[in-house]
Amino acid sequence: MSATLGYIALITAMALGLSGMVMGLIPKGTHYLSTQQKMTFAIFGLLTLAMLLLVHSFLSDDFSVKYVAEHSNRALPFFYKLTASGEHWMAPYYCGFGF
């Protein structure tokens, strides 16, 4: 369930980003700017949701997620499960928080 929701969040964020990029190419006025700002916040929320769902999958030992199955096991301590997701959940984190 969380894998499907995370996948949908990532696909929706990508679609919003692409549509925002296309809207930026159309010189129509300033009312598009407020829409793009709202889309940016929505992308931030969706990427954060996807990141948190991946972390939840690690912490709950959801081995139906391929990445969790490859990089985790039941005997792994909490801290290692939290950090095992590595660069794949850090990318949305960095995109969302601008670090």
CNS distance restraints for C-alpha pairs under 8 A (distance, minus, plus):
assign (resid   1 and name CA) (resid   5 and name CA) 6.27 0.50 0.50
assign (resid   2 and name CA) (resid   6 and name CA) 5.96 0.50 0.50
assign (resid   2 and name CA) (resid  53 and name CA) 5.93 0.50 0.50
assign (resid   2 and name CA) (resid  54 and name CA) 7.80 0.50 0.50
assign (resid   2 and name CA) (resid  57 and name CA) 7.13 0.50 0.50
assign (resid   3 and name CA) (resid   7 and name CA) 6.09 0.50 0.50
assign (resid   3 and name CA) (resid  53 and name CA) 7.27 0.50 0.50
assign (resid   3 and name CA) (resid  54 and name CA) 7.49 0.50 0.50
assign (resid   3 and name CA) (resid  57 and name CA) 7.74 0.50 0.50
assign (resid   3 and name CA) (resid  64 and name CA) 7.89 0.50 0.50
assign (resid   3 and name CA) (resid  65 and name CA) 6.21 0.50 0.50
assign (resid   4 and name CA) (resid   8 and name CA) 6.15 0.50 0.50
assign (resid   5 and name CA) (resid   9 and name CA) 6.13 0.50 0.50
assign (resid   5 and name CA) (resid  50 and name CA) 7.69 0.50 0.50
assign (resid   5 and name CA) (resid  53 and name CA) 7.95 0.50 0.50
assign (resid   6 and name CA) (resid  10 and name CA) 6.22 0.50 0.50
assign (resid   6 and name CA) (resid  49 and name CA) 6.99 0.50 0.50
assign (resid   6 and name CA) (resid  50 and name CA) 4.50 0.50 0.50
assign (resid   6 and name CA) (resid  51 and name CA) 7.81 0.50 0.50
assign (resid   6 and name CA) (resid  53 and name CA) 6.09 0.50 0.50
assign (resid   6 and name CA) (resid  54 and name CA) 7.36 0.50 0.50
assign (resid   7 and name CA) (resid  11 and name CA) 6.20 0.50 0.50
assign (resid   7 and name CA) (resid  50 and name CA) 7.34 0.50 0.50
assign (resid   8 and name CA) (resid  12 and name CA) 6.00 0.50 0.50
assign (resid   9 and name CA) (resid  13 and name CA) 6.08 0.50 0.50
assign (resid   9 and name CA) (resid  46 and name CA) 5.23 0.50 0.50
assign (resid   9 and name CA) (resid  47 and name CA) 6.92 0.50 0.50
assign (resid   9 and name CA) (resid  49 and name CA) 7.10 0.50 0.50
assign (resid   9 and name CA) (resid  50 and name CA) 6.03 0.50 0.50
assign (resid  10 and name CA) (resid  14 and name CA) 6.17 0.50 0.50
assign (resid  10 and name CA) (resid  46 and name CA) 6.71 0.50 0.50
assign (resid  10 and name CA) (resid  47 and name CA) 6.47 0.50 0.50
assign (resid  10 and name CA) (resid  50 and name CA) 6.52 0.50 0.50
assign (resid  11 and name CA) (resid  15 and name CA) 6.19 0.50 0.50
assign (resid  12 and name CA) (resid  16 and name CA) 6.11 0.50 0.50
assign (resid  12 and name CA) (resid  46 and name CA) 7.59 0.50 0.50
assign (resid  13 and name CA) (resid  17 and name CA) 6.07 0.50 0.50
assign (resid  13 and name CA) (resid  42 and name CA) 7.51 0.50 0.50
assign (resid  13 and name CA) (resid  43 and name CA) 4.92 0.50 0.50
assign (resid  13 and name CA) (resid  46 and name CA) 5.99 0.50 0.50
assign (resid  13 and name CA) (resid  47 and name CA) 6.89 0.50 0.50
assign (resid  14 and name CA) (resid  18 and name CA) 6.16 0.50 0.50
assign (resid  14 and name CA) (resid  43 and name CA) 7.93 0.50 0.50
assign (resid  15 and name CA) (resid  19 and name CA) 6.09 0.50 0.50
assign (resid  16 and name CA) (resid  20 and name CA) 5.96 0.50 0.50
assign (resid  16 and name CA) (resid  39 and name CA) 6.40 0.50 0.50
assign (resid  16 and name CA) (resid  43 and name CA) 6.84 0.50 0.50
assign (resid  17 and name CA) (resid  21 and name CA) 6.16 0.50 0.50
assign (resid  17 and name CA) (resid  39 and name CA) 7.54 0.50 0.50
assign (resid  17 and name CA) (resid  40 and name CA) 7.70 0.50 0.50
assign (resid  17 and name CA) (resid  43 and name CA) 7.16 0.50 0.50
assign (resid  18 and name CA) (resid  22 and name CA) 6.30 0.50 0.50
assign (resid  19 and name CA) (resid  23 and name CA) 6.09 0.50 0.50
assign (resid  20 and name CA) (resid  24 and name CA) 6.15 0.50 0.50
assign (resid  20 and name CA) (resid  36 and name CA) 5.86 0.50 0.50
assign (resid  20 and name CA) (resid  39 and name CA) 7.03 0.50 0.50
assign (resid  21 and name CA) (resid  25 and name CA) 6.66 0.50 0.50
assign (resid  22 and name CA) (resid  26 and name CA) 6.91 0.50 0.50
assign (resid  23 and name CA) (resid  32 and name CA) 7.17 0.50 0.50
assign (resid  23 and name CA) (resid  36 and name CA) 7.83 0.50 0.50
assign (resid  24 and name CA) (resid  32 and name CA) 7.85 0.50 0.50
assign (resid  28 and name CA) (resid  32 and name CA) 7.39 0.50 0.50
assign (resid  29 and name CA) (resid  33 and name CA) 7.91 0.50 0.50
assign (resid  30 and name CA) (resid  34 and name CA) 7.38 0.50 0.50
assign (resid  31 and name CA) (resid  35 and name CA) 6.91 0.50 0.50
assign (resid  32 and name CA) (resid  36 and name CA) 6.15 0.50 0.50
assign (resid  33 and name CA) (resid  37 and name CA) 6.19 0.50 0.50
assign (resid  34 and name CA) (resid  38 and name CA) 6.31 0.50 0.50
assign (resid  35 and name CA) (resid  39 and name CA) 6.20 0.50 0.50
assign (resid  36 and name CA) (resid  40 and name CA) 6.13 0.50 0.50
assign (resid  37 and name CA) (resid  41 and name CA) 6.49 0.50 0.50
assign (resid  38 and name CA) (resid  42 and name CA) 6.22 0.50 0.50
assign (resid  39 and name CA) (resid  43 and name CA) 6.09 0.50 0.50
assign (resid  40 and name CA) (resid  44 and name CA) 6.20 0.50 0.50
assign (resid  41 and name CA) (resid  45 and name CA) 6.22 0.50 0.50
assign (resid  42 and name CA) (resid  46 and name CA) 6.14 0.50 0.50
assign (resid  43 and name CA) (resid  47 and name CA) 6.06 0.50 0.50
assign (resid  44 and name CA) (resid  48 and name CA) 6.11 0.50 0.50
assign (resid  44 and name CA) (resid  95 and name CA) 7.81 0.50 0.50
assign (resid  44 and name CA) (resid  96 and name CA) 5.08 0.50 0.50
assign (resid  45 and name CA) (resid  49 and name CA) 6.08 0.50 0.50
assign (resid  45 and name CA) (resid  96 and name CA) 7.98 0.50 0.50
assign (resid  46 and name CA) (resid  50 and name CA) 6.19 0.50 0.50
assign (resid  47 and name CA) (resid  51 and name CA) 6.13 0.50 0.50
assign (resid  47 and name CA) (resid  92 and name CA) 5.52 0.50 0.50
assign (resid  47 and name CA) (resid  93 and name CA) 7.48 0.50 0.50
assign (resid  47 and name CA) (resid  96 and name CA) 6.77 0.50 0.50
assign (resid  48 and name CA) (resid  52 and name CA) 6.13 0.50 0.50
assign (resid  48 and name CA) (resid  92 and name CA) 6.80 0.50 0.50
assign (resid  48 and name CA) (resid  93 and name CA) 6.76 0.50 0.50
assign (resid  48 and name CA) (resid  96 and name CA) 6.88 0.50 0.50
assign (resid  49 and name CA) (resid  53 and name CA) 6.08 0.50 0.50
assign (resid  50 and name CA) (resid  54 and name CA) 6.27 0.50 0.50
assign (resid  50 and name CA) (resid  92 and name CA) 7.99 0.50 0.50
assign (resid  51 and name CA) (resid  55 and name CA) 6.35 0.50 0.50
assign (resid  51 and name CA) (resid  89 and name CA) 5.36 0.50 0.50
assign (resid  51 and name CA) (resid  90 and name CA) 7.89 0.50 0.50
assign (resid  51 and name CA) (resid  92 and name CA) 6.49 0.50 0.50
assign (resid  51 and name CA) (resid  93 and name CA) 7.02 0.50 0.50
assign (resid  52 and name CA) (resid  56 and name CA) 6.03 0.50 0.50
assign (resid  53 and name CA) (resid  57 and name CA) 6.10 0.50 0.50
assign (resid  54 and name CA) (resid  58 and name CA) 6.37 0.50 0.50
assign (resid  54 and name CA) (resid  85 and name CA) 7.62 0.50 0.50
assign (resid  54 and name CA) (resid  89 and name CA) 7.14 0.50 0.50
assign (resid  55 and name CA) (resid  59 and name CA) 6.22 0.50 0.50
assign (resid  55 and name CA) (resid  82 and name CA) 6.47 0.50 0.50
assign (resid  55 and name CA) (resid  85 and name CA) 7.09 0.50 0.50
assign (resid  55 and name CA) (resid  89 and name CA) 7.85 0.50 0.50
assign (resid  56 and name CA) (resid  60 and name CA) 5.96 0.50 0.50
assign (resid  57 and name CA) (resid  61 and name CA) 5.93 0.50 0.50
assign (resid  57 and name CA) (resid  62 and name CA) 4.90 0.50 0.50
assign (resid  57 and name CA) (resid  63 and name CA) 7.70 0.50 0.50
assign (resid  57 and name CA) (resid  65 and name CA) 7.37 0.50 0.50
assign (resid  57 and name CA) (resid  68 and name CA) 6.98 0.50 0.50
assign (resid  58 and name CA) (resid  62 and name CA) 6.39 0.50 0.50
assign (resid  58 and name CA) (resid  68 and name CA) 5.89 0.50 0.50
assign (resid  58 and name CA) (resid  72 and name CA) 7.13 0.50 0.50
assign (resid  58 and name CA) (resid  81 and name CA) 5.82 0.50 0.50
assign (resid  58 and name CA) (resid  82 and name CA) 6.92 0.50 0.50
assign (resid  58 and name CA) (resid  84 and name CA) 7.90 0.50 0.50
assign (resid  58 and name CA) (resid  85 and name CA) 7.45 0.50 0.50
assign (resid  59 and name CA) (resid  78 and name CA) 7.06 0.50 0.50
assign (resid  59 and name CA) (resid  81 and name CA) 6.12 0.50 0.50
assign (resid  59 and name CA) (resid  82 and name CA) 6.85 0.50 0.50
assign (resid  61 and name CA) (resid  68 and name CA) 7.48 0.50 0.50
assign (resid  61 and name CA) (resid  72 and name CA) 7.73 0.50 0.50
assign (resid  61 and name CA) (resid  73 and name CA) 7.20 0.50 0.50
assign (resid  61 and name CA) (resid  74 and name CA) 6.50 0.50 0.50
assign (resid  62 and name CA) (resid  68 and name CA) 6.90 0.50 0.50
assign (resid  62 and name CA) (resid  69 and name CA) 7.71 0.50 0.50
assign (resid  63 and name CA) (resid  68 and name CA) 5.66 0.50 0.50
assign (resid  63 and name CA) (resid  69 and name CA) 4.66 0.50 0.50
assign (resid  64 and name CA) (resid  68 and name CA) 7.66 0.50 0.50
assign (resid  64 and name CA) (resid  69 and name CA) 6.98 0.50 0.50
assign (resid  65 and name CA) (resid  69 and name CA) 6.25 0.50 0.50
assign (resid  66 and name CA) (resid  70 and name CA) 6.22 0.50 0.50
assign (resid  67 and name CA) (resid  71 and name CA) 6.16 0.50 0.50
assign (resid  67 and name CA) (resid  85 and name CA) 7.95 0.50 0.50
assign (resid  68 and name CA) (resid  72 and name CA) 5.52 0.50 0.50
assign (resid  68 and name CA) (resid  85 and name CA) 7.56 0.50 0.50
assign (resid  69 and name CA) (resid  73 and name CA) 7.20 0.50 0.50
assign (resid  71 and name CA) (resid  84 and name CA) 6.45 0.50 0.50
assign (resid  71 and name CA) (resid  85 and name CA) 7.38 0.50 0.50
assign (resid  72 and name CA) (resid  76 and name CA) 6.77 0.50 0.50
assign (resid  72 and name CA) (resid  81 and name CA) 6.67 0.50 0.50
assign (resid  72 and name CA) (resid  84 and name CA) 6.90 0.50 0.50
assign (resid  76 and name CA) (resid  80 and name CA) 6.23 0.50 0.50
assign (resid  76 and name CA) (resid  81 and name CA) 6.21 0.50 0.50
assign (resid  77 and name CA) (resid  81 and name CA) 6.28 0.50 0.50
assign (resid  78 and name CA) (resid  82 and name CA) 6.18 0.50 0.50
assign (resid  79 and name CA) (resid  83 and name CA) 6.31 0.50 0.50
assign (resid  80 and name CA) (resid  84 and name CA) 5.59 0.50 0.50
assign (resid  81 and name CA) (resid  85 and name CA) 7.26 0.50 0.50
assign (resid  85 and name CA) (resid  89 and name CA) 6.01 0.50 0.50
assign (resid  86 and name CA) (resid  90 and name CA) 6.31 0.50 0.50
assign (resid  87 and name CA) (resid  91 and name CA) 6.05 0.50 0.50
assign (resid  88 and name CA) (resid  92 and name CA) 7.71 0.50 0.50
assign (resid  89 and name CA) (resid  93 and name CA) 6.44 0.50 0.50
assign (resid  90 and name CA) (resid  94 and name CA) 5.96 0.50 0.50
assign (resid  91 and name CA) (resid  95 and name CA) 6.13 0.50 0.50
assign (resid  92 and name CA) (resid  96 and name CA) 5.89 0.50 0.50
assign (resid  93 and name CA) (resid  97 and name CA) 6.08 0.50 0.50
assign (resid  94 and name CA) (resid  98 and name CA) 5.36 0.50 0.50
assign (resid  94 and name CA) (resid  99 and name CA) 5.15 0.50 0.50
assign (resid  95 and name CA) (resid  99 and name CA) 7.33 0.50 0.50
